[in-house]
Amino acid sequence: MAKLTLKNLQKKYRSDVIPVKDISLEINDGEFLTLLGPSGCGKSTLLRLIAGLEPPSKGEVIIGGKNVNKTLPGDRNMAMVFQSYALYPHMTAAENIATALKLRKMPQDEIKRRVDEAAQKLELTSLLNRKPGQMSGGQRQRVALARALVRDPEVFLLDEPLSNLDALLREQVRAQMKQLFKDQNKPVVYVTHDQTEAMTLSTKVAVLNQGMIQQLDPPSRIYSHPANEFVASFVGSPQMNLLNLRCEGDFAILGPYELRLPDLNFKPANIILGIRPEDVTLAANEKNEAINMMGTAYLVEQLGKENLVSMKIGDSDKTIRALLPSDGDWQDNTIPLAINPDKIHWFDLETGDRLN
C-alpha cells in the first residue's frame, strides 16, 4: 500500500499570502483525486508541496506511512506530468519515455519492455522514433503520460496536463487516461480548473477556494449535494441558478410566488435558493407537487438539442435560466414552468453553507 496522506498542510509566503491553509487528505491505492478550483485557489501549490518542489510551512506529507517532508523530489518515487509536456526536443519519443529508467541504470531489455508496454497502452507504438517537433499536442501529452507510467511510481501527480489541447483532443486523451489509471491501482492526484475533467476522471473531488477545501466527495455527490454556495456555483454547466430571496414565515418569496422553506431551527430574513437549469422544466411535464410559475423569456442561447432560456419570473426583477427543448418558440414568450421542490438547494445568505 502506498497511501498518500496530507496532515494539516500549510504554505505561507507572507502573513497575507497563504495559498494553502491547513489541508488534510487521504488518497488510497486506486483512488483518483482531483483538486478542482479557480485560478489562485491553491491547487497547484498543494501539488508542488506533495511533489517536494516547495517545502511546507507546516504539516506533513506521508507516503506509505513515511514522512517525506525532508525527502528530495527525486527520491519520493512520484511521477509528475506537467501542463507543458516537458519533453526533450532532441530525443525521440522512446528516448523521452525511457529517461528516468536510464537514470536508474535499469537493464536495457527491461527498459525496452516497459517502453513498449506503455506505448501500446497509449497508442504510441508507431510514433516511438519521432521527436516531439514531429508530433501533435495530443501525441506529445501521451508521451509525457507514458514517461510517468514506465517509472512504476508510488504516486502519480498531474498538473493540468490537458489544458493545452483543443476540445476534441482533450476528450480523446481524457478517455485514455481514465482507463490507464484505472488499471494502475496507485494514488493519483490531478489538478484542474476544468469541471468536466474532474467529474469524468475522478473517484473523489476536492473543491478548493482560497486555499481551503470546500467539499471532498465523489463527483456525483459534489454535483447533487453541493456543500455551499461556492461549490454550487462552480460545479455544473450551465451554472446553477442562485437567487437571493426574502423570507416571510415559512416561505421564500420569488416574485409573486411563495416557496416553502425546508425545516430549519431558525427563521431567516433572507435565503439563497439554488436550482439547476435542467431542473427547471415545462409545467405540463411535471406532477402536481411541483411548484408552478410563469416566466417571460428575454434571451435564448442555442446549445444543440436544448436551448438555455433566460426568463424573468412574473413581474419581478428575479431571473432564472432553464434548459428547454430546442424546437420550442421561446423568445419573448411567457412560459409555464415547474420546479420540483426536491431539486431545490437552500443556502445560508451569510455563510453560504447548505441548509437542506
C-alpha positions in Angstrom: 0.0 0.0 0.0 1.3 3.5 -0.9 -1.4 5.6 0.6 -0.8 9.3 0.3 -1.7 11.3 3.4 -1.6 15.1 4.0 -1.8 16.3 7.6 -2.5 19.9 8.3 -0.5 21.1 5.3 0.0 24.8 5.0 2.1 27.0 2.7 2.7 30.6 3.8 4.8 33.1 1.9 3.8 36.2 3.9 1.3 36.8 6.6 -1.2 37.9 4.0 -0.2 35.3 1.3 -1.3 31.8 2.4 -2.2 29.8 -0.7 -2.7 26.5 1.2 -4.4 26.6 4.6 -4.4 23.6 6.9 -5.3 20.9 4.4 -5.7 17.3 5.5 -6.4 14.5 3.0 -6.0 10.7 2.5 -5.7 9.2 -1.0 -5.6 5.4 -1.1 -4.3 3.0 -3.8 -6.5 3.1 -6.8 -8.2 6.4 -5.9 -8.1 9.3 -8.4 -8.4 12.6 -6.5 -8.9 15.8 -8.4 -8.1 19.1 -6.9 -10.6 21.4 -8.6 -10.9 25.1 -8.3 -10.5 28.5 -9.9 -7.1 30.1 -10.7 -5.4 31.2 -7.4 -7.3 28.7 -5.2 -4.1 26.9 -4.1 -4.4 23.6 -6.1 -1.1 23.8 -8.0 0.7 25.0 -4.8 -0.7 22.0 -3.0 0.6 19.6 -5.7 4.0 21.2 -5.5 4.1 20.6 -1.8 3.2 16.9 -2.4 5.9 16.6 -5.0 8.5 18.3 -2.8 9.1 21.2 -5.2 8.3 23.5 -2.3 8.7 22.9 1.4 5.5 23.2 3.6 5.4 25.9 6.2 3.5 23.5 8.4 2.2 19.9 8.3 3.2 16.6 6.8 3.3 14.7 3.5 3.2 11.0 4.2 3.7 8.3 1.6 3.1 4.7 2.6 3.3 5.7 6.3 6.6 7.5 5.9 7.0 11.3 6.4 8.7 12.6 3.2 8.9 16.3 4.2 12.7 16.2 4.1 13.0 13.8 1.1 14.2 15.3 -2.1 11.7 15.3 -5.0 13.7 12.8 -7.0 13.7 10.4 -4.1 10.0 10.5 -3.4 9.1 7.8 -6.0 6.4 10.0 -7.6 5.8 10.6 -11.3 4.6 14.0 -12.3 3.0 15.1 -15.6 3.1 18.8 -16.4 0.9 21.1 -18.5 3.9 21.9 -20.8 4.8 18.2 -21.5 8.4 18.9 -20.6 9.9 16.6 -23.3 13.5 16.8 -24.5 13.2 18.1 -28.1 16.4 16.3 -29.4 15.2 12.9 -28.2 12.7 10.5 -29.8 9.5 9.6 -28.1 11.1 6.3 -27.0 14.1 8.1 -25.5 11.9 10.6 -23.7 9.8 7.8 -22.2 12.9 5.9 -21.1 14.7 8.9 -19.5 14.0 8.0 -15.8 14.7 4.3 -16.3 18.2 5.1 -17.8 19.0 7.3 -14.9 18.2 4.4 -12.6 20.7 2.3 -14.7 18.0 -0.3 -15.4 18.9 -3.2 -17.8 18.3 -2.3 -21.4 15.9 -5.2 -22.0 13.7 -4.1 -19.1 13.7 -0.5 -20.3 12.6 -1.7 -23.8 9.9 -3.9 -22.3 8.5 -1.1 -20.2 8.6 1.5 -23.0 6.9 -0.9 -25.5 4.2 -1.8 -22.9 3.4 1.9 -22.1 3.5 2.8 -25.8 1.0 0.1 -26.6 -1.4 1.2 -23.8 -1.3 4.8 -25.1 -1.3 4.0 -28.8 2.2 5.4 -29.3 3.9 2.3 -30.9 4.1 3.8 -34.4 5.5 7.1 -33.0 8.3 5.9 -30.9 11.0 7.0 -33.4 9.6 10.5 -33.8 10.9 13.6 -32.0 8.4 16.0 -30.2 8.6 18.5 -33.0 7.1 15.9 -35.3 4.1 15.1 -33.1 0.8 16.8 -32.3 0.0 18.2 -28.9 -2.1 15.2 -28.1 0.7 12.8 -29.0 3.3 14.8 -27.0 1.0 14.7 -24.0 0.6 10.9 -24.3 4.4 10.6 -24.4 4.6 12.6 -21.2 2.0 10.2 -19.7 4.0 7.2 -20.9 7.1 8.6 -19.3 5.3 8.7 -16.0 3.8 5.3 -16.4 7.1 3.4 -17.0 8.5 4.6 -13.7 6.0 2.5 -11.8 5.9 5.1 -9.0 4.0 5.0 -5.7 2.0 8.1 -6.6 1.0 9.9 -9.8 0.8 13.7 -9.9 -0.8 15.5 -12.8 -0.8 19.3 -13.2 -3.4 20.4 -15.7 -2.0 18.0 -18.4 -4.8 18.6 -20.9 -5.2 22.3 -20.8 -3.0 22.9 -23.9 -5.1 20.6 -26.0 -8.1 21.5 -28.1 -11.6 20.3 -27.1 -11.6 17.1 -29.3 -8.1 16.1 -28.3 -8.9 16.7 -24.6 -11.9 14.3 -24.9 -9.8 11.6 -26.6 -6.8 11.8 -24.2 -9.2 12.0 -21.2 -10.8 8.7 -22.2 -7.4 7.1 -22.5 -6.3 8.4 -19.1 -9.4 7.2 -17.4 -8.7 3.6 -18.5 -5.0 3.9 -18.0 -5.1 5.0 -14.3 -8.0 2.6 -13.6 -5.5 -0.2 -14.3 -2.6 1.2 -12.2 -4.1 0.9 -8.7 -1.9 3.7 -7.4 -3.0 7.0 -5.8 -3.5 9.8 -8.4 -3.6 13.5 -7.7 -4.9 15.5 -10.6 -5.1 19.4 -10.7 -7.5 21.2 -13.0 -10.0 24.0 -13.2 -12.0 22.1 -15.8 -15.0 20.6 -14.0 -15.6 18.1 -16.9 -12.2 16.5 -16.3 -12.9 16.4 -12.6 -16.3 14.8 -12.9 -15.4 12.2 -15.5 -12.0 11.1 -14.3 -12.2 11.2 -10.5 -13.3 8.8 -7.8 -13.1 11.8 -5.4 -13.1 15.5 -6.0 -11.7 18.2 -3.6 -13.1 21.6 -4.5 -10.7 24.3 -3.3 -11.2 28.0 -2.8 -8.9 30.5 -1.1 -6.5 27.7 0.0 -9.2 25.6 1.7 -11.2 22.5 0.8 -14.8 23.5 0.4 -16.0 19.9 -0.2 -14.4 16.5 -0.6 -16.8 13.9 -2.1 -17.4 11.6 -5.1 -18.2 13.6 -8.2 -21.9 12.6 -8.1 -22.2 13.9 -4.6 -20.4 17.2 -5.4 -23.0 17.8 -8.2 -26.1 16.6 -6.5 -25.4 17.9 -2.9 -23.0 20.9 -3.0 -21.8 21.8 0.5 -22.1 25.5 0.0 -22.9 28.3 -2.4 -19.3 28.4 -3.9 -19.4 24.7 -4.8 -22.9 25.1 -6.2 -21.8 28.0 -8.4 -18.5 26.4 -9.6 -19.7 22.9 -10.4 -22.2 22.5 -13.2 -22.6 23.8 -16.7 -24.8 25.7 -17.3 -24.2 27.3 -13.9 -26.8 26.8 -11.1 -29.4 29.5 -10.7 -28.7 31.2 -7.3 -31.4 33.7 -6.2 -31.2 35.9 -3.1 -34.8 35.8 -1.7 -36.5 37.4 1.2 -38.5 35.2 3.6 -41.9 35.6 5.2 -42.5 33.0 7.9 -42.1 29.5 6.3 -41.9 30.8 2.8 -39.3 32.3 0.4 -40.7 34.9 -1.9 -39.9 34.6 -5.6 -41.7 37.4 -7.4 -45.4 36.7 -6.9 -44.8 33.1 -5.8 -44.2 31.5 -2.4 -41.8 28.6 -2.0 -42.0 26.6 1.2 -38.7 26.6 3.1 -37.1 23.4 4.5 -37.4 22.6 8.2 -34.9 24.9 9.8 -34.2 25.7 13.5 -34.3 29.4 12.8 -36.4 31.9 10.7 -34.1 33.6 8.1 -34.9 37.0 6.9 -33.3 36.2 3.6 -32.1 33.0 2.0 -30.4 31.8 -1.2 -32.3 29.4 -3.5 -30.3 27.2 -5.9 -31.8 25.3 -8.8 -30.0 23.9 -11.8 -31.3 24.9 -15.2 -32.0 21.3 -16.1 -34.3 21.1 -13.1 -36.5 24.0 -14.3 -39.0 22.3 -16.6 -42.2 22.9 -18.6 -45.2 22.8 -16.3 -47.0 20.3 -18.5 -44.3 17.8 -18.0 -44.4 17.8 -14.2 -46.6 16.2 -11.5 -49.0 18.1 -9.2 -46.4 18.5 -6.3 -44.2 20.7 -8.5 -44.0 24.5 -7.9 -45.6 26.2 -10.9 -44.8 29.7 -12.1 -44.7 31.8 -15.2 -41.5 33.1 -16.8 -41.1 35.6 -19.7 -38.1 34.7 -22.0 -35.8 37.5 -22.9 -32.7 35.6 -24.0 -32.4 32.2 -25.8 -29.0 30.5 -26.3 -28.8 27.5 -28.6 -26.9 24.6 -27.2 -27.8 21.9 -29.8 -30.6 19.7 -28.8 -31.6 22.1 -26.0 -31.8 25.9 -25.6 -30.7 27.8 -22.5 -33.6 30.2 -21.9 -33.2 33.1 -19.5 -36.5 34.4 -18.1 -38.0 37.0 -15.8 -40.3 35.5 -13.1 -43.7 37.1 -13.0 -43.4 40.9 -12.9 -40.4 40.8 -10.6 -36.7 41.6 -11.3 -35.8 38.0 -10.5 -34.4 35.9 -13.4 -34.0 32.2 -13.9 -32.5 30.0 -16.6 -33.9 26.7 -17.9 -32.8 24.1 -20.4 -35.7 23.7 -22.7 -36.3 21.7 -26.0 -34.6 23.4 -29.0 -37.8 23.0 -31.1 -39.8 25.5 -29.0 -40.5 29.1 -29.8 -39.4 30.7 -26.6 -38.1 34.2 -27.4 -40.3 36.9 -25.7 -43.0 34.4 -24.9 -44.5 33.7 -21.5 -43.7 30.1 -20.5 -45.4 27.9 -17.8 -42.6 26.5 -15.6 -42.4 23.9 -12.9 -39.8 23.2 -10.2 -39.6 20.0 -8.2 -39.1 21.0 -4.5 -36.8 18.0 -4.1 -34.4 19.6 -6.6 -34.1 22.9 -4.7 -30.8 23.7 -2.9 -31.1 26.1 0.0 -28.0 28.1 1.3 -27.5 30.5 4.2 -27.1 34.0 3.0 -24.5 35.0 5.5 -22.2 31.9 5.4 -23.1 30.3 2.1 -23.4 26.9 3.8 -26.0 24.4 2.7 -29.2 24.3 4.8 -31.0 21.2 3.4 
